[in-house]
Amino acid sequence: MADAKQIPLLLKLLDDDSPQVQDQIIRQLFVFAPVLKKELKSVLFTLNSNQRKCLDQVFQQYRNVCLKKVWPSWFVLTNDYDRLEKALTILSEYLTQGECEGRLSLLLDSLADEYTAQYKTTSAKWLAHFLFKMKKLKGDEEDYYNPQNSNLIHVIRRKKGIPISLASIYMLVGRRLGLEIEGCHFPGHFLTRIYCNGRRMFVDCFNGGQMLEEKDIVYLQDNIFDGIDNILAERADAKTMVRRFLANIIHAYQLQEDETLEPQIELFKELDMWVVDSHIANLHPNDLIQYRRPLFNPGHLVRHKKLGYRGIIVEVDETGLKMDQWQPGSEILSRRSQPWYHVLVDGSDQATYVAQNNLTRDSSNKIFNHPLVSYFFNQAGNGEYIRNENPWPDADF
């Protein structure tokens, strides 16, 4: 078992000029990540800038792992409002660097309690007045593309946000009051839909809770968007809204043009992929932590890192879902939660099923020899192999 008494020594070793040594020390410090902040309070020396930078890297990696681990927890909830709140709670706590655990629920409860104390009647119309007139929540026009505008904790505290974050607050506070406020996935914007005296109305949360009638929206937008009637009638479910939050976060990071944010962009792309991929959604959370996207595509030439043979990718299984069907001798001890590849072996009539961590690209440009190459591929003039439509046979063929 790792001994926390090693932490001061490991911190001092971070000053080693060798990047390899620093990477090794960071990996060792990661073991202590759950208790590291607490243990740092007892360190008797002042941390220098390099040590703090490395620690930030440790904490960031730990937050990423925790995010991946808890992310699937909202998939299994049955009520759509519960799903939305759980997903946005996870995102908000991540974006506040884990410093506000459980805070979003308390903030939403507080807004609902404050409304109840001030208003004698409960209605979606009066709640909009409370949130956007009395509490002055409004659209952030000055810093619209700040990633924190997708963090509901940040939005409630600053009283500024983007259309979907403000709409989500309206919906989730309304739910606490027994109100049915729906999301409307309006193109280029986001509205909420309510019913007043049996009449369908729309609330523009970004613009001060402005009330809009359907006929006004149709009149303004009919020449721009075909099928606007269907859009206004369709309810944006939790899955649709969460994906839009993820897209906003990714876009906000991309606009910053900061290379250090690239891992974060890929992280949120992975989260988005898990939302829509039923196979990934059914994996155990521990498998999701290790999930990796395919590095290779059909037609890529590869080499086995350990066995050294050369191969060509024919088919990709993104999570090794078919490995249980594969014959004995395949690499069944590798984790399922990574891409696996059907590979033809150069200079033989053999095919293998290989996990991604065992492969690397082959750039030797030598002629590839296998009797099935012409069955699965068309060869382009530049020497590339282009996958045709002939299917890879299933295991029961």
Contacts in CASP RR format, 6 or more apart in sequence:
PFRMAT RR
TARGET T0000
AUTHOR 0000-0000-0000
METHOD contacts of the structure
MODEL  1
MADAKQIPLLLKLLDDDSPQVQDQIIRQLFVFAPVLKKELKSVLFTLNSN
QRKCLDQVFQQYRNVCLKKVWPSWFVLTNDYDRLEKALTILSEYLTQGEC
EGRLSLLLDSLADEYTAQYKTTSAKWLAHFLFKMKKLKGDEEDYYNPQNS
NLIHVIRRKKGIPISLASIYMLVGRRLGLEIEGCHFPGHFLTRIYCNGRR
MFVDCFNGGQMLEEKDIVYLQDNIFDGIDNILAERADAKTMVRRFLANII
HAYQLQEDETLEPQIELFKELDMWVVDSHIANLHPNDLIQYRRPLFNPGH
LVRHKKLGYRGIIVEVDETGLKMDQWQPGSEILSRRSQPWYHVLVDGSDQ
ATYVAQNNLTRDSSNKIFNHPLVSYFFNQAGNGEYIRNENPWPDADF
2 28 0 8 1.000
2 31 0 8 1.000
2 32 0 8 1.000
4 32 0 8 1.000
4 35 0 8 1.000
4 39 0 8 1.000
6 28 0 8 1.000
7 29 0 8 1.000
7 32 0 8 1.000
7 36 0 8 1.000
7 39 0 8 1.000
7 40 0 8 1.000
7 43 0 8 1.000
8 43 0 8 1.000
8 44 0 8 1.000
8 45 0 8 1.000
10 25 0 8 1.000
10 28 0 8 1.000
10 29 0 8 1.000
11 29 0 8 1.000
11 43 0 8 1.000
11 47 0 8 1.000
11 51 0 8 1.000
11 55 0 8 1.000
13 21 0 8 1.000
13 25 0 8 1.000
14 22 0 8 1.000
14 25 0 8 1.000
14 26 0 8 1.000
14 50 0 8 1.000
14 51 0 8 1.000
14 54 0 8 1.000
15 48 0 8 1.000
15 50 0 8 1.000
15 51 0 8 1.000
16 22 0 8 1.000
16 25 0 8 1.000
22 54 0 8 1.000
25 54 0 8 1.000
26 54 0 8 1.000
26 57 0 8 1.000
26 58 0 8 1.000
26 61 0 8 1.000
29 36 0 8 1.000
29 54 0 8 1.000
29 55 0 8 1.000
29 58 0 8 1.000
30 58 0 8 1.000
30 61 0 8 1.000
30 62 0 8 1.000
32 39 0 8 1.000
33 58 0 8 1.000
33 59 0 8 1.000
33 61 0 8 1.000
33 62 0 8 1.000
34 62 0 8 1.000
36 55 0 8 1.000
36 58 0 8 1.000
36 59 0 8 1.000
37 59 0 8 1.000
40 47 0 8 1.000
40 55 0 8 1.000
47 55 0 8 1.000
59 97 0 8 1.000
63 94 0 8 1.000
63 97 0 8 1.000
63 98 0 8 1.000
64 263 0 8 1.000
64 267 0 8 1.000
65 289 0 8 1.000
66 94 0 8 1.000
67 90 0 8 1.000
67 94 0 8 1.000
67 267 0 8 1.000
67 271 0 8 1.000
68 267 0 8 1.000
68 270 0 8 1.000
68 271 0 8 1.000
68 285 0 8 1.000
68 288 0 8 1.000
68 289 0 8 1.000
68 291 0 8 1.000
69 285 0 8 1.000
69 286 0 8 1.000
69 288 0 8 1.000
69 289 0 8 1.000
70 90 0 8 1.000
70 285 0 8 1.000
71 90 0 8 1.000
71 271 0 8 1.000
71 274 0 8 1.000
71 285 0 8 1.000
71 288 0 8 1.000
72 274 0 8 1.000
72 281 0 8 1.000
72 283 0 8 1.000
72 285 0 8 1.000
72 288 0 8 1.000
73 86 0 8 1.000
73 90 0 8 1.000
73 285 0 8 1.000
74 82 0 8 1.000
74 83 0 8 1.000
74 86 0 8 1.000
74 87 0 8 1.000
74 90 0 8 1.000
74 238 0 8 1.000
74 242 0 8 1.000
75 83 0 8 1.000
75 281 0 8 1.000
77 83 0 8 1.000
77 86 0 8 1.000
80 237 0 8 1.000
80 238 0 8 1.000
81 171 0 8 1.000
81 172 0 8 1.000
81 175 0 8 1.000
81 238 0 8 1.000
83 238 0 8 1.000
83 239 0 8 1.000
83 242 0 8 1.000
84 168 0 8 1.000
84 171 0 8 1.000
84 172 0 8 1.000
84 238 0 8 1.000
84 241 0 8 1.000
84 242 0 8 1.000
85 104 0 8 1.000
85 105 0 8 1.000
85 108 0 8 1.000
85 172 0 8 1.000
87 238 0 8 1.000
87 242 0 8 1.000
87 245 0 8 1.000
88 104 0 8 1.000
88 152 0 8 1.000
88 168 0 8 1.000
88 172 0 8 1.000
88 242 0 8 1.000
88 245 0 8 1.000
89 102 0 8 1.000
89 104 0 8 1.000
89 105 0 8 1.000
89 152 0 8 1.000
91 150 0 8 1.000
91 151 0 8 1.000
91 245 0 8 1.000
91 249 0 8 1.000
92 100 0 8 1.000
92 103 0 8 1.000
92 104 0 8 1.000
92 151 0 8 1.000
92 152 0 8 1.000
92 153 0 8 1.000
92 154 0 8 1.000
93 100 0 8 1.000
93 101 0 8 1.000
93 102 0 8 1.000
93 103 0 8 1.000
93 104 0 8 1.000
93 153 0 8 1.000
95 147 0 8 1.000
95 148 0 8 1.000
95 150 0 8 1.000
95 151 0 8 1.000
95 153 0 8 1.000
95 154 0 8 1.000
95 249 0 8 1.000
96 103 0 8 1.000
96 151 0 8 1.000
96 153 0 8 1.000
96 154 0 8 1.000
100 153 0 8 1.000
103 153 0 8 1.000
104 152 0 8 1.000
104 153 0 8 1.000
104 156 0 8 1.000
107 152 0 8 1.000
107 153 0 8 1.000
107 156 0 8 1.000
107 157 0 8 1.000
108 156 0 8 1.000
108 169 0 8 1.000
108 172 0 8 1.000
108 173 0 8 1.000
108 176 0 8 1.000
109 176 0 8 1.000
111 131 0 8 1.000
111 135 0 8 1.000
111 156 0 8 1.000
111 169 0 8 1.000
111 173 0 8 1.000
112 173 0 8 1.000
112 174 0 8 1.000
112 176 0 8 1.000
112 177 0 8 1.000
114 130 0 8 1.000
115 127 0 8 1.000
115 130 0 8 1.000
115 173 0 8 1.000
115 177 0 8 1.000
116 122 0 8 1.000
116 177 0 8 1.000
118 130 0 8 1.000
118 134 0 8 1.000
119 126 0 8 1.000
119 130 0 8 1.000
122 177 0 8 1.000
122 178 0 8 1.000
122 179 0 8 1.000
123 179 0 8 1.000
123 196 0 8 1.000
124 174 0 8 1.000
124 179 0 8 1.000
124 181 0 8 1.000
124 194 0 8 1.000
124 195 0 8 1.000
124 196 0 8 1.000
124 203 0 8 1.000
125 194 0 8 1.000
125 196 0 8 1.000
125 201 0 8 1.000
125 211 0 8 1.000
127 170 0 8 1.000
127 173 0 8 1.000
127 174 0 8 1.000
127 177 0 8 1.000
127 179 0 8 1.000
127 181 0 8 1.000
128 170 0 8 1.000
128 194 0 8 1.000
128 203 0 8 1.000
128 205 0 8 1.000
128 209 0 8 1.000
128 211 0 8 1.000
131 137 0 8 1.000
131 169 0 8 1.000
131 170 0 8 1.000
131 173 0 8 1.000
131 205 0 8 1.000
131 209 0 8 1.000
132 138 0 8 1.000
132 166 0 8 1.000
132 205 0 8 1.000
132 208 0 8 1.000
132 209 0 8 1.000
133 208 0 8 1.000
133 209 0 8 1.000
135 159 0 8 1.000
136 159 0 8 1.000
137 155 0 8 1.000
137 156 0 8 1.000
137 159 0 8 1.000
137 160 0 8 1.000
137 161 0 8 1.000
137 166 0 8 1.000
137 169 0 8 1.000
137 205 0 8 1.000
137 208 0 8 1.000
138 159 0 8 1.000
138 160 0 8 1.000
138 161 0 8 1.000
138 166 0 8 1.000
138 206 0 8 1.000
138 208 0 8 1.000
139 160 0 8 1.000
139 161 0 8 1.000
139 162 0 8 1.000
139 163 0 8 1.000
139 166 0 8 1.000
139 206 0 8 1.000
139 207 0 8 1.000
139 208 0 8 1.000
140 146 0 8 1.000
140 149 0 8 1.000
140 158 0 8 1.000
140 160 0 8 1.000
140 161 0 8 1.000
140 162 0 8 1.000
143 149 0 8 1.000
143 160 0 8 1.000
144 162 0 8 1.000
145 251 0 8 1.000
145 252 0 8 1.000
145 255 0 8 1.000
146 252 0 8 1.000
147 249 0 8 1.000
147 252 0 8 1.000
147 253 0 8 1.000
148 154 0 8 1.000
148 155 0 8 1.000
149 155 0 8 1.000
149 160 0 8 1.000
149 161 0 8 1.000
149 162 0 8 1.000
149 165 0 8 1.000
149 248 0 8 1.000
149 252 0 8 1.000
150 162 0 8 1.000
150 164 0 8 1.000
150 165 0 8 1.000
150 245 0 8 1.000
150 248 0 8 1.000
150 249 0 8 1.000
150 252 0 8 1.000
151 165 0 8 1.000
152 165 0 8 1.000
152 168 0 8 1.000
152 169 0 8 1.000
155 161 0 8 1.000
155 165 0 8 1.000
155 166 0 8 1.000
155 169 0 8 1.000
156 169 0 8 1.000
161 206 0 8 1.000
162 190 0 8 1.000
162 206 0 8 1.000
162 248 0 8 1.000
163 189 0 8 1.000
163 190 0 8 1.000
163 191 0 8 1.000
163 204 0 8 1.000
163 205 0 8 1.000
163 206 0 8 1.000
164 190 0 8 1.000
164 241 0 8 1.000
164 244 0 8 1.000
164 245 0 8 1.000
164 248 0 8 1.000
165 245 0 8 1.000
166 205 0 8 1.000
166 206 0 8 1.000
167 183 0 8 1.000
167 190 0 8 1.000
167 191 0 8 1.000
167 192 0 8 1.000
167 203 0 8 1.000
167 205 0 8 1.000
168 241 0 8 1.000
169 205 0 8 1.000
170 181 0 8 1.000
170 192 0 8 1.000
170 203 0 8 1.000
170 205 0 8 1.000
171 181 0 8 1.000
171 182 0 8 1.000
171 183 0 8 1.000
171 192 0 8 1.000
174 181 0 8 1.000
175 181 0 8 1.000
179 194 0 8 1.000
180 194 0 8 1.000
180 195 0 8 1.000
181 192 0 8 1.000
181 193 0 8 1.000
181 194 0 8 1.000
181 203 0 8 1.000
182 192 0 8 1.000
182 193 0 8 1.000
182 194 0 8 1.000
182 235 0 8 1.000
182 236 0 8 1.000
183 190 0 8 1.000
183 191 0 8 1.000
183 192 0 8 1.000
183 193 0 8 1.000
183 235 0 8 1.000
183 236 0 8 1.000
183 241 0 8 1.000
184 190 0 8 1.000
184 191 0 8 1.000
184 192 0 8 1.000
184 193 0 8 1.000
184 202 0 8 1.000
184 231 0 8 1.000
184 232 0 8 1.000
184 234 0 8 1.000
184 235 0 8 1.000
184 236 0 8 1.000
185 231 0 8 1.000
185 234 0 8 1.000
185 236 0 8 1.000
185 240 0 8 1.000
185 241 0 8 1.000
185 244 0 8 1.000
186 231 0 8 1.000
186 232 0 8 1.000
187 225 0 8 1.000
187 231 0 8 1.000
189 204 0 8 1.000
189 206 0 8 1.000
190 205 0 8 1.000
190 206 0 8 1.000
190 236 0 8 1.000
190 244 0 8 1.000
191 202 0 8 1.000
191 203 0 8 1.000
191 204 0 8 1.000
191 205 0 8 1.000
191 212 0 8 1.000
192 202 0 8 1.000
192 203 0 8 1.000
192 205 0 8 1.000
193 200 0 8 1.000
193 201 0 8 1.000
193 202 0 8 1.000
193 203 0 8 1.000
193 232 0 8 1.000
193 235 0 8 1.000
194 200 0 8 1.000
194 201 0 8 1.000
194 202 0 8 1.000
194 203 0 8 1.000
195 201 0 8 1.000
199 213 0 8 1.000
200 214 0 8 1.000
200 232 0 8 1.000
201 211 0 8 1.000
201 212 0 8 1.000
201 213 0 8 1.000
201 214 0 8 1.000
202 211 0 8 1.000
202 212 0 8 1.000
202 213 0 8 1.000
202 214 0 8 1.000
202 217 0 8 1.000
202 232 0 8 1.000
203 209 0 8 1.000
203 210 0 8 1.000
203 211 0 8 1.000
203 212 0 8 1.000
204 210 0 8 1.000
204 212 0 8 1.000
214 232 0 8 1.000
217 228 0 8 1.000
217 232 0 8 1.000
218 228 0 8 1.000
218 229 0 8 1.000
218 232 0 8 1.000
221 228 0 8 1.000
222 228 0 8 1.000
225 231 0 8 1.000
236 244 0 8 1.000
239 275 0 8 1.000
239 276 0 8 1.000
242 275 0 8 1.000
243 272 0 8 1.000
243 275 0 8 1.000
243 276 0 8 1.000
246 268 0 8 1.000
246 269 0 8 1.000
246 271 0 8 1.000
246 272 0 8 1.000
246 275 0 8 1.000
247 272 0 8 1.000
249 268 0 8 1.000
250 265 0 8 1.000
250 268 0 8 1.000
250 269 0 8 1.000
250 272 0 8 1.000
253 261 0 8 1.000
253 264 0 8 1.000
253 265 0 8 1.000
253 268 0 8 1.000
254 265 0 8 1.000
270 291 0 8 1.000
270 293 0 8 1.000
273 280 0 8 1.000
273 293 0 8 1.000
274 280 0 8 1.000
274 281 0 8 1.000
274 288 0 8 1.000
274 291 0 8 1.000
275 281 0 8 1.000
277 318 0 8 1.000
279 318 0 8 1.000
279 319 0 8 1.000
279 321 0 8 1.000
280 288 0 8 1.000
280 291 0 8 1.000
280 318 0 8 1.000
280 319 0 8 1.000
283 291 0 8 1.000
283 319 0 8 1.000
283 336 0 8 1.000
283 337 0 8 1.000
287 319 0 8 1.000
287 335 0 8 1.000
287 336 0 8 1.000
287 337 0 8 1.000
288 337 0 8 1.000
289 337 0 8 1.000
290 335 0 8 1.000
290 337 0 8 1.000
290 338 0 8 1.000
291 319 0 8 1.000
291 337 0 8 1.000
291 338 0 8 1.000
292 337 0 8 1.000
292 338 0 8 1.000
292 339 0 8 1.000
292 356 0 8 1.000
293 318 0 8 1.000
293 339 0 8 1.000
294 316 0 8 1.000
294 318 0 8 1.000
294 339 0 8 1.000
294 356 0 8 1.000
295 339 0 8 1.000
295 356 0 8 1.000
295 359 0 8 1.000
296 302 0 8 1.000
296 313 0 8 1.000
296 316 0 8 1.000
296 339 0 8 1.000
296 341 0 8 1.000
296 356 0 8 1.000
296 359 0 8 1.000
296 361 0 8 1.000
297 313 0 8 1.000
297 316 0 8 1.000
298 313 0 8 1.000
298 314 0 8 1.000
298 315 0 8 1.000
298 316 0 8 1.000
298 376 0 8 1.000
298 387 0 8 1.000
299 312 0 8 1.000
299 313 0 8 1.000
299 314 0 8 1.000
299 377 0 8 1.000
299 384 0 8 1.000
299 385 0 8 1.000
299 386 0 8 1.000
299 387 0 8 1.000
300 312 0 8 1.000
300 313 0 8 1.000
300 361 0 8 1.000
301 310 0 8 1.000
301 311 0 8 1.000
301 312 0 8 1.000
301 313 0 8 1.000
301 361 0 8 1.000
301 362 0 8 1.000
301 363 0 8 1.000
301 364 0 8 1.000
301 368 0 8 1.000
301 385 0 8 1.000
302 310 0 8 1.000
302 311 0 8 1.000
302 312 0 8 1.000
302 313 0 8 1.000
302 341 0 8 1.000
302 343 0 8 1.000
302 359 0 8 1.000
302 360 0 8 1.000
302 361 0 8 1.000
302 362 0 8 1.000
303 309 0 8 1.000
303 310 0 8 1.000
303 311 0 8 1.000
303 359 0 8 1.000
303 360 0 8 1.000
303 361 0 8 1.000
303 362 0 8 1.000
304 311 0 8 1.000
304 352 0 8 1.000
304 354 0 8 1.000
304 358 0 8 1.000
304 359 0 8 1.000
305 358 0 8 1.000
305 359 0 8 1.000
305 360 0 8 1.000
306 358 0 8 1.000
309 345 0 8 1.000
309 346 0 8 1.000
310 345 0 8 1.000
310 346 0 8 1.000
310 362 0 8 1.000
310 364 0 8 1.000
310 366 0 8 1.000
310 368 0 8 1.000
311 343 0 8 1.000
311 344 0 8 1.000
311 345 0 8 1.000
311 346 0 8 1.000
311 362 0 8 1.000
311 368 0 8 1.000
312 343 0 8 1.000
312 344 0 8 1.000
312 346 0 8 1.000
312 368 0 8 1.000
312 370 0 8 1.000
312 373 0 8 1.000
312 377 0 8 1.000
312 385 0 8 1.000
313 341 0 8 1.000
313 342 0 8 1.000
313 343 0 8 1.000
314 341 0 8 1.000
314 342 0 8 1.000
314 343 0 8 1.000
314 344 0 8 1.000
314 351 0 8 1.000
314 376 0 8 1.000
314 387 0 8 1.000
314 392 0 8 1.000
315 341 0 8 1.000
315 342 0 8 1.000
315 392 0 8 1.000
316 339 0 8 1.000
316 340 0 8 1.000
316 341 0 8 1.000
316 342 0 8 1.000
317 323 0 8 1.000
317 339 0 8 1.000
317 340 0 8 1.000
317 341 0 8 1.000
317 342 0 8 1.000
318 339 0 8 1.000
319 336 0 8 1.000
319 337 0 8 1.000
319 338 0 8 1.000
319 339 0 8 1.000
319 340 0 8 1.000
320 336 0 8 1.000
320 338 0 8 1.000
320 339 0 8 1.000
320 340 0 8 1.000
320 355 0 8 1.000
321 336 0 8 1.000
322 340 0 8 1.000
322 353 0 8 1.000
322 395 0 8 1.000
323 330 0 8 1.000
323 332 0 8 1.000
323 336 0 8 1.000
323 340 0 8 1.000
323 353 0 8 1.000
325 395 0 8 1.000
326 332 0 8 1.000
326 353 0 8 1.000
326 395 0 8 1.000
330 352 0 8 1.000
330 353 0 8 1.000
331 353 0 8 1.000
331 354 0 8 1.000
331 355 0 8 1.000
331 358 0 8 1.000
334 355 0 8 1.000
334 357 0 8 1.000
334 358 0 8 1.000
335 355 0 8 1.000
338 355 0 8 1.000
338 356 0 8 1.000
338 357 0 8 1.000
339 355 0 8 1.000
339 356 0 8 1.000
340 353 0 8 1.000
340 354 0 8 1.000
340 355 0 8 1.000
340 356 0 8 1.000
341 353 0 8 1.000
341 354 0 8 1.000
341 356 0 8 1.000
341 359 0 8 1.000
342 351 0 8 1.000
342 352 0 8 1.000
342 353 0 8 1.000
342 392 0 8 1.000
343 351 0 8 1.000
343 352 0 8 1.000
343 353 0 8 1.000
343 354 0 8 1.000
343 359 0 8 1.000
344 350 0 8 1.000
344 351 0 8 1.000
344 370 0 8 1.000
344 372 0 8 1.000
344 373 0 8 1.000
344 376 0 8 1.000
345 351 0 8 1.000
345 352 0 8 1.000
345 370 0 8 1.000
346 366 0 8 1.000
346 368 0 8 1.000
346 369 0 8 1.000
346 370 0 8 1.000
347 369 0 8 1.000
347 370 0 8 1.000
348 370 0 8 1.000
349 370 0 8 1.000
349 371 0 8 1.000
349 372 0 8 1.000
351 372 0 8 1.000
368 385 0 8 1.000
373 379 0 8 1.000
373 385 0 8 1.000
375 390 0 8 1.000
376 387 0 8 1.000
376 388 0 8 1.000
376 390 0 8 1.000
376 392 0 8 1.000
377 385 0 8 1.000
377 386 0 8 1.000
377 387 0 8 1.000
377 388 0 8 1.000
378 385 0 8 1.000
378 386 0 8 1.000
378 388 0 8 1.000
379 385 0 8 1.000
379 386 0 8 1.000
380 386 0 8 1.000
END
